[in-house]
Amino acid sequence: MIYEVEITETLQRVVEIEADSKDEAVEKVCKQYSDEKIVLDESDFKGNEITIYEEKTQCILCKKDNVYAMEICPDCKTKINEGNVMVLD
C-alpha cells in the first residue's frame, strides 16, 4: 500500500525591534523578514510533527486519486461508498 505522510517542521525566533506601536513593530519585522534580513535557520528549530493520512485510493471509473474519504468522486460523480474505489499499492 502507499501512504501519504506529512512532515511539518517549526522554526521560531523572537526578535526585538524599536517601534512606536505594536502595529509598527509587526510591520517592521514583516518587512525585514520579507527582505530576507531575518532568515530562520536550524538554530531556530522548535520541533516537528508527522501526520499519516489514509492510504492512497483511486476511483475505479475515472481514475481520480485520493477519493477514499469522499462520498462522491468530484470528477465522475460516482458514489464512493458503493465500493467504487480501489487501494493503490
N, C-alpha and C positions, 0 to 999 in steps of 0.2 A: 504494500500500500504506500501511497505518497501522502505525507502530512505536510501542512504548512506550519512552520514555526517562526514566530516573530521575535526578534531581539531588539530591545529598546535600551539604549544607554542614556544616562542622565549626566550632563555636565552642568556645573553650577558654580558661580563665583559672586561674591558680594564686593561691589566697588564703592568707593567713597567719591562723591562729586560735590563741588560747591555750586549752590544754586539759590535763587530767591524763593522758590516754591517747590513743592513735590512734583508738580507738572513739569516745571522747567528741568528738574533733576532727571526725570524719566526721559524727557525729550533729548537732553544732552547725552545720556547713556545710550539711548537708541541710535542717535547719530554716530557716536563713537563706534558702536557695535556694527552698524551698517557700513561705516567707512573702514572697517577691519582694524581699528585702533585698539579694540578689545577683541581678543581672539582666545576662545576657550581651548584648552588642550588637556592632555592626560592628567595633569596635576589638578584639574577641576572635576575629575571623575567622582561622582557621588553614588553610583550604583547602576544595576541593570535589572531588567525584567525579561523573562522569557515566557511567551504565551504560545500554546499549541492550539491549533484550530482543528475542526473536523477533517476527516480525510477528504482528499480531492475527489470530486464526483463530476459526472457528466450526464446531461440529458441524453437518453438513448435515441431520441428522434432527431434533434437538431445539433447535437454535439456541443451545446453550450456548457462551459466548465463551471464548477463550483455552485451547483444548484441544490445541494443537499439540504440546506436549512430553509429553502423556499417552498411555498405551497404550489406555485405555478411558475414554470420556466418563463423568464422575461422575453425570450426570443420567439418561441413557438407556441406559448400559452398552454403547454401540456401540464396536466395536473401531476405534480411530482409524487404526491402521496399515493398514487396508484401503481407504484413500482417502476415508474419510467425514469429511473436513474441507475447508473452503474458506477461502481467504485473503480477508480483508475489505480493500477499498480505498476 
